[in-house]
Amino acid sequence: MPNGYGEVLLRFDSVTFEYGPHKPILDEVSFSVRQGTKITLMGQNGAGKSTIFNLVTKALEPDAGKVHVGQDVSIAMASQVISRDQTGLTMREFFEKFLETKTGKKVYDIDPKIDEVLEVVHLSAPHDKVINTFSGGQQAKLLLASALIQNPDLLLLDEPTNNLDTSGIVHLREFLVNYSKTVIVISHDAEFLNSFSNGVLYLDVFTKKVEQYNGNYLDVVAEISSRIERENMKNAQLSKQIQAKKEQANVFAYKGGGLRLVAKRMREKAEELQEQKVEVRKEDRPIRSFTIEPAPFTGGTMLTIRSVKVMKNHKQTAKKTSISLHKKEHLLLVGPNGIGKTTLLESLALGKAVGATIAPDVRVGYYRQDFSTLNFEHTVYESLDSAMQIEGRGLGEEHMRSVAAGFLITGELMKTKIGKLSEGQKGLVAFAKLVLERPNLLILDEPTNHMNFRHLPVIALALDKYEGAMILVSHVPEFVQQIRIDQVLDLDTS
């Protein structure tokens, strides 16, 4: 790690961990984190980044090796999502739970502490407000606040920018730049990471090892890419030399006599060159290009929205609008966190939105940011098979598996329960389901959340080319810019 930082407060010594014999995650992983550093933890969806966090917090124990945490070092983690058993709590009960878990005793006079951390995360709300009434962006801020209220020496942030609007991301970035303690962050947002990172831990999904780098995020990405290019060039040069030696050996062997000894030396030289080849680091694979082919729709207008309900000063109010969506028209829904975007999308998907009408025979495909449209008790196979039944074209299992493979869903993953997948893998399953269901009205709520950055251009291209009607919510401008947008509905009433 960079010079000038404090003592080592976290160290992994040859840590091995697996979820059963067929799912190794870490193989003799070793790295260290010094006090005061701000580290990015990189890796492909499902590689095991969140597992590393759970090993640090002792929620999991390694199968071999040791996780060393400095004496009296306190740790708090802001996870990707609020667990379902906590969504019915009030905000006060939510924070009490974290502090009582840390201290082991009842916490009194907690309201001033709550106000203090809410100010840090730029959130204002009554303390008796129930968690499931907060927007996705507000819940992301609550997750950060739940970690900060514990005042940890080591702060673990798992995809903290998910669901945050632009101002929320700017505020979080400023906080981390000025934060004096140690932070490890998992995120797919390159610009956000580059603003504060001074080191990178890269979890390689192929080798199950962690590589440790100094420098900011973009410097490390460039260093990795440059190394791969050098390794490929070296191997290409060696391959040419090996082929030349083999061809010479064949010529000398054909001539016979004393030249056979020369041929033997040539083959030995080719073998020596072969051993000099380096094993080129495998990079994360992006998902395969895909198309969400809409089911036929013979009508005209697919969706009309004459009014919407928005939140203002924690109260719901109606706002008139005039939106009509037809085939091949894409609508971008915008507004700050908490104004009601997710609530509107959900009510539209369920056909219960007051002031909106969906035409008969419209098939809705809904991508929820919390993946609650997926049955967490189903296996991936069962989930995709149910999508095949919705479409009902009788294409069979081979088609389903081909679509799944395009989203890196193969082998053991097909037998895995949805609830056991990483958040990024759940997202890939959700997209595979949409491909199989063939909706002609696509409703997407923050589809970039949890996704490996290599997948995002592929997803953006598929949405740009989508020929059904589409409603999109996304707080990632670089992603939205790659998608054709025909109409914008701004819910902000200010």
C-alpha positions in Angstrom: 0.0 0.0 0.0 1.1 3.6 -0.4 3.8 5.0 1.8 2.8 7.5 4.5 -0.1 5.5 5.9 -0.5 3.9 9.3 -0.1 0.4 10.6 -1.7 -2.6 9.0 -5.2 -3.0 10.5 -6.4 -5.8 8.2 -4.5 -8.8 6.7 -5.5 -11.9 4.8 -2.9 -14.7 5.2 -3.4 -17.5 2.6 -7.2 -17.4 3.0 -9.2 -20.1 1.2 -13.0 -20.2 1.1 -15.6 -22.1 -0.9 -19.4 -22.5 -0.9 -19.2 -26.3 -1.2 -16.8 -28.4 -3.3 -18.1 -27.1 -6.6 -18.0 -23.4 -5.8 -14.5 -22.2 -4.8 -14.3 -18.5 -4.2 -10.8 -17.7 -2.7 -7.6 -19.8 -3.1 -4.8 -18.9 -0.6 -5.5 -15.2 -0.9 -3.1 -12.8 0.9 -3.2 -9.0 1.1 -3.0 -6.2 3.7 -4.8 -2.9 4.3 -3.2 0.0 6.2 -4.8 2.5 8.4 -6.1 5.6 6.6 -6.1 4.1 3.1 -9.1 4.1 0.7 -9.2 0.9 -1.3 -11.3 -0.3 -4.2 -12.2 -3.9 -4.3 -12.7 -5.0 -8.0 -13.9 -8.2 -9.6 -16.5 -9.8 -11.9 -20.1 -10.3 -10.7 -20.1 -13.4 -8.5 -16.4 -13.4 -8.1 -16.7 -13.1 -4.3 -16.2 -9.5 -3.4 -19.1 -9.4 -0.9 -17.7 -12.7 0.5 -14.5 -11.0 1.3 -16.4 -8.3 3.2 -18.3 -11.1 5.2 -14.9 -12.7 6.0 -13.7 -9.4 7.3 -16.8 -8.9 9.5 -16.6 -12.5 10.7 -20.0 -13.3 9.3 -18.1 -16.1 7.5 -15.1 -18.0 8.5 -12.3 -19.1 6.1 -11.9 -22.8 5.3 -8.1 -22.3 5.6 -5.8 -19.4 6.3 -6.4 -16.5 8.7 -8.1 -13.1 8.6 -6.2 -10.8 11.0 -7.9 -7.7 12.3 -6.0 -5.3 14.4 -6.6 -5.2 18.1 -9.6 -3.0 19.1 -10.3 -2.2 15.4 -14.0 -1.7 14.9 -15.7 -2.6 11.6 -19.0 -1.5 10.0 -20.4 -2.5 6.7 -23.0 -0.8 4.5 -24.3 -3.7 2.4 -25.9 -3.4 -1.0 -29.5 -3.8 0.1 -31.5 -3.6 3.3 -32.5 -7.1 4.3 -36.1 -8.0 4.0 -36.6 -8.6 7.7 -35.7 -5.0 8.3 -37.9 -3.2 5.8 -40.8 -3.1 8.2 -38.9 -1.3 10.9 -39.1 2.4 11.5 -35.9 4.4 10.9 -35.3 4.7 14.6 -35.7 1.0 15.1 -33.4 0.4 12.2 -30.6 2.4 13.8 -31.2 1.0 17.2 -30.7 -2.5 15.9 -27.2 -1.6 14.6 -26.1 0.2 17.7 -27.5 -2.5 20.0 -25.7 -5.2 18.0 -22.4 -3.3 18.3 -22.7 -2.4 22.0 -24.7 -5.5 23.2 -27.0 -3.3 25.2 -30.1 -1.0 24.9 -29.3 2.4 23.4 -31.0 5.5 24.8 -31.3 9.0 23.4 -30.5 7.8 19.9 -32.3 10.6 18.0 -29.5 13.1 18.2 -27.1 10.5 16.8 -29.6 9.7 14.0 -29.8 13.4 13.1 -26.1 13.7 13.0 -25.5 10.8 10.5 -28.6 11.8 8.4 -26.9 15.2 7.9 -23.7 13.5 6.8 -25.6 11.4 4.1 -27.8 14.4 3.1 -31.1 12.8 4.1 -34.0 14.4 6.0 -37.0 12.3 7.2 -39.1 11.7 10.3 -37.5 9.1 12.6 -40.8 7.1 12.7 -40.9 6.7 8.9 -41.0 3.0 8.0 -38.0 1.7 5.9 -40.1 0.2 3.1 -41.6 3.6 2.4 -38.2 5.1 1.5 -37.1 5.2 -2.1 -34.2 3.1 -3.3 -31.9 6.1 -3.2 -33.0 7.0 0.3 -32.4 3.4 1.4 -28.9 3.6 0.0 -28.3 6.6 2.2 -29.7 4.8 5.2 -27.3 1.9 4.6 -24.4 4.3 4.7 -25.7 6.0 7.7 -26.2 2.7 9.5 -22.5 2.1 9.2 -21.4 5.6 10.1 -23.5 5.7 13.2 -21.2 3.0 14.6 -18.1 5.2 14.1 -16.0 2.4 12.8 -12.2 2.3 12.2 -12.8 0.3 9.0 -15.7 1.2 6.8 -16.8 -1.3 4.2 -19.1 0.0 1.4 -20.8 -2.5 -0.9 -22.0 -0.7 -4.1 -22.8 2.6 -2.2 -23.8 4.6 -5.3 -26.6 2.2 -6.3 -29.9 4.1 -6.5 -28.2 7.5 -5.6 -29.1 10.5 -7.8 -26.3 12.7 -9.1 -26.3 15.0 -6.1 -26.2 12.0 -3.8 -23.2 10.6 -5.5 -21.4 14.0 -5.4 -22.1 14.3 -1.7 -20.9 10.8 -1.0 -17.7 11.4 -3.1 -17.0 14.5 -1.1 -17.5 12.7 2.2 -15.1 9.9 1.2 -12.4 12.3 -0.1 -12.4 14.1 3.3 -12.9 10.9 5.4 -9.9 10.3 7.7 -10.4 6.6 8.5 -10.0 3.5 6.4 -12.4 2.5 3.7 -12.8 -0.4 1.3 -15.3 0.1 -1.4 -17.0 -2.2 -4.0 -18.4 -0.2 -6.9 -18.8 -0.3 -10.7 -18.7 3.5 -11.0 -15.2 4.2 -12.4 -15.4 8.0 -12.0 -16.6 7.8 -8.5 -13.9 5.3 -7.5 -11.1 7.3 -9.1 -12.0 10.4 -7.0 -10.7 8.9 -3.8 -9.0 5.5 -4.3 -5.3 5.2 -3.5 -5.1 1.4 -3.9 -6.9 -1.5 -5.6 -7.6 -5.1 -4.6 -8.5 -7.1 -7.7 -10.3 -10.5 -7.1 -9.6 -12.6 -10.2 -12.7 -14.8 -10.8 -10.5 -17.3 -12.7 -7.5 -17.8 -10.4 -9.5 -17.1 -7.2 -6.6 -14.9 -6.1 -6.4 -11.2 -5.0 -3.9 -8.9 -6.8 -2.9 -5.8 -4.9 -2.0 -2.5 -6.6 -1.0 1.0 -5.6 -2.5 4.1 -7.3 -5.9 5.4 -8.2 -8.5 3.3 -9.9 -8.0 4.3 -13.5 -4.2 4.0 -13.2 -4.6 0.4 -12.1 -7.1 -0.4 -14.8 -4.6 1.0 -17.4 -1.7 -0.9 -15.8 -3.7 -4.2 -16.0 -4.6 -3.6 -19.6 -1.0 -2.7 -20.5 0.3 -5.9 -18.8 -2.2 -8.0 -20.8 -1.1 -6.4 -24.0 2.6 -7.0 -23.3 1.9 -10.6 -22.3 0.0 -11.2 -25.5 2.7 -9.6 -27.6 5.4 -11.7 -26.0 3.5 -14.9 -26.5 2.8 -14.0 -30.2 6.5 -13.5 -30.8 7.4 -16.7 -29.0 4.8 -18.6 -31.1 6.4 -17.4 -34.3 9.8 -18.5 -33.1 8.5 -21.9 -32.0 6.8 -22.4 -35.4 10.0 -21.5 -37.2 12.1 -23.9 -35.1 9.6 -26.7 -35.7 9.6 -26.1 -39.5 13.5 -26.1 -39.4 13.5 -29.3 -37.4 11.2 -31.0 -40.0 13.5 -29.9 -42.9 16.6 -31.2 -41.2 15.0 -34.5 -40.1 13.8 -35.1 -43.7 17.3 -34.7 -45.0 18.5 -37.4 -42.6 22.1 -38.3 -41.7 23.9 -36.1 -39.3 21.2 -33.4 -39.7 18.9 -35.5 -37.5 20.9 -34.3 -34.5 20.3 -30.7 -35.6 16.6 -31.4 -35.9 16.6 -32.8 -32.4 18.2 -29.6 -31.1 15.7 -27.5 -33.0 12.8 -29.4 -31.3 14.4 -29.0 -27.9 14.8 -25.2 -28.6 11.1 -25.1 -29.5 10.2 -26.7 -26.2 12.3 -24.2 -24.3 10.6 -21.4 -26.0 7.2 -22.9 -25.2 8.1 -22.9 -21.5 8.9 -19.2 -21.8 5.3 -18.4 -22.7 3.5 -16.6 -19.9 0.0 -17.4 -18.8 -1.9 -14.3 -19.9 -4.3 -13.0 -17.3 -7.9 -13.7 -18.3 -10.0 -10.6 -18.2 -13.7 -10.5 -17.0 -15.9 -11.5 -19.9 -18.7 -9.2 -20.9 -22.1 -10.7 -21.5 -22.9 -11.6 -25.1 -24.8 -9.1 -27.2 -28.6 -9.7 -26.9 -31.9 -8.6 -28.2 -35.2 -8.2 -26.3 -37.6 -9.0 -29.1 -41.0 -7.6 -28.3 -44.1 -9.7 -28.7 -46.4 -8.5 -31.6 -48.7 -5.6 -30.7 -51.3 -4.5 -33.3 -52.8 -1.5 -31.5 -51.7 2.1 -31.5 -51.1 3.7 -28.1 -49.7 1.2 -25.6 -49.6 3.5 -22.5 -51.1 6.9 -21.5 -50.2 8.8 -18.4 -52.4 11.8 -17.5 -51.4 12.3 -13.9 -48.8 11.0 -11.5 -48.4 11.0 -7.7 -45.2 12.6 -6.4 -43.7 13.1 -2.9 -43.2 16.7 -1.7 -42.2 17.4 1.9 -43.0 13.8 2.8 -46.6 14.2 1.5 -48.1 12.7 -1.7 -49.4 15.1 -4.2 -50.8 14.8 -7.8 -49.1 16.2 -10.8 -50.8 16.5 -14.2 -48.9 15.3 -17.3 -49.6 14.2 -20.8 -47.6 11.1 -22.0 -48.6 8.7 -24.7 -46.2 5.8 -25.6 -46.3 3.8 -28.8 -44.1 1.0 -30.2 -40.5 2.0 -30.5 -40.9 5.0 -28.1 -38.6 5.3 -25.1 -39.5 7.4 -22.1 -36.9 8.5 -19.5 -38.4 9.1 -16.0 -36.3 11.6 -14.0 -36.4 13.3 -10.6 -34.5 13.4 -7.3 -34.4 10.5 -4.8 -37.6 10.0 -2.9 -39.9 11.8 -5.3 -41.7 8.6 -6.3 -40.1 7.2 -9.4 -39.9 3.6 -8.2 -43.5 3.8 -6.8 -44.8 5.0 -10.1 -42.9 2.2 -12.0 -44.3 -0.4 -9.7 -47.9 0.8 -10.0 -47.6 0.9 -13.8 -46.2 -2.6 -13.9 -49.0 -3.9 -11.7 -51.6 -2.0 -13.7 -52.7 0.0 -10.6 -51.3 3.5 -11.5 -54.1 6.1 -11.0 -54.1 8.4 -14.0 -52.4 5.8 -16.3 -53.9 3.3 -18.8 -52.2 0.4 -20.4 -53.8 -1.0 -23.5 -55.1 -4.6 -23.6 -52.7 -7.2 -24.9 -49.7 -5.3 -23.8 -47.1 -7.6 -22.2 -45.2 -5.8 -19.5 -41.6 -6.7 -18.6 -40.5 -5.2 -15.3 -36.9 -5.0 -14.1 -37.0 -4.0 -10.4 -34.0 -2.6 -8.7 -34.5 -5.0 -5.7 -35.1 -8.0 -7.9 -38.3 -8.8 -6.0 -39.9 -9.9 -9.3 -37.6 -13.0 -9.0 -38.6 -15.8 -6.6 -35.6 -16.2 -4.4 -36.5 -19.8 -3.5 -36.5 -20.9 -7.2 -33.4 -22.1 -8.9 -32.1 -20.1 -11.8 -33.4 -23.0 -14.1 -36.9 -22.8 -12.6 -36.9 -19.0 -12.9 -35.9 -19.1 -16.6 -38.2 -22.0 -17.3 -41.2 -20.0 -15.9 -40.3 -17.2 -18.3 -40.4 -19.7 -21.2 -44.0 -20.6 -20.2 -45.0 -16.9 -20.3 -43.8 -16.6 -23.8 -45.2 -20.1 -24.8 -43.5 -20.4 -28.2 -42.3 -23.9 -27.4 -38.7 -23.3 -28.2 -37.5 -25.7 -25.6 -34.7 -26.1 -23.1 -31.9 -25.7 -25.6 -33.1 -22.1 -26.4 -33.4 -21.3 -22.7 -29.8 -22.5 -22.0 -28.4 -20.6 -25.0 -30.0 -17.4 -23.7 -28.7 -18.1 -20.2 -25.2 -18.8 -21.4 -25.1 -15.3 -23.1 -25.6 -13.8 -19.6 -22.7 -16.0 -18.2 -25.3 -18.3 -16.6 -24.1 -21.9 -17.0 -23.4 -25.2 -15.2 -23.8 -25.1 -11.4 -25.3 -21.6 -11.6 -28.4 -23.0 -13.2 -29.0 -25.2 -10.2 -28.4 -22.4 -7.7 -31.3 -20.7 -5.9 -31.8 -17.1 -6.8 -31.4 -16.0 -3.2 -27.9 -17.5 -3.2 -26.7 -15.4 -6.1 -24.7 -12.2 -5.9 -26.8 -9.0 -6.7 -25.0 -8.7 -10.0 -25.9 -12.3 -11.0 -29.5 -11.6 -10.0 -29.5 -8.7 -12.4 -28.2 -11.0 -15.2 -30.9 -13.5 -14.5 -33.5 -10.7 -14.6 -32.3 -9.7 -18.1 -32.3 -13.3 -19.3 -35.9 -13.6 -18.2 -36.8 -10.4 -20.2 -35.3 -11.9 -23.3 -37.3 -15.1 -22.8 -40.6 -13.3 -21.9 -40.5 -10.9 -24.9 -42.4 -8.0 -23.3 -43.6 -5.2 -25.6 -43.7 -2.7 -22.7 -40.4 -2.7 -20.9 -40.2 -1.0 -17.4 -36.6 -0.7 -16.1 -35.7 0.7 -12.6 -32.0 1.3 -12.3 -30.7 -1.6 -14.5 -27.1 -0.6 -14.0 -27.1 -1.3 -10.3 -24.7 -4.1 -9.2 -23.6 -4.7 -12.8 -20.0 -5.2 -13.8 -18.9 -2.2 -15.8 -18.0 -4.4 -18.8 -21.7 -5.5 -19.2 -23.1 -1.9 -19.3 -22.3 -1.1 -23.0 -23.9 -4.4 -24.0 -27.0 -3.7 -22.0 -27.2 -0.1 -23.3 -27.0 -1.3 -26.9 -29.8 -3.8 -26.4 -32.1 -1.1 -24.8 -31.2 1.4 -27.5 -32.3 -1.1 -30.2 -35.4 -2.2 -28.3 -38.5 -1.8 -30.6 -41.2 -2.0 -28.0 -42.2 0.8 -25.7 -39.9 1.5 -22.8 -39.8 3.4 -19.5 -36.4 3.9 -18.0 -35.1 5.2 -14.7 -31.3 5.5 -14.3 -29.1 7.9 -12.4 -26.0 7.0 -14.6 -25.8 9.7 -17.3 -23.1 7.9 -19.3 -25.4 4.9 -19.6 -28.5 6.9 -20.5 -26.5 8.8 -23.2 -26.1 5.5 -25.1 -29.8 4.8 -25.3 -32.3 6.5 -27.7 -34.7 8.6 -25.6 -37.9 10.0 -27.2 -39.7 11.6 -24.2 -38.7 12.7 -20.7 -41.1 12.9 -17.8 -39.6 15.0 -14.9 -41.4 14.3 -11.6 -39.7 17.2 -9.8 -42.4 19.8 -8.9 -40.1 22.4 -7.5 
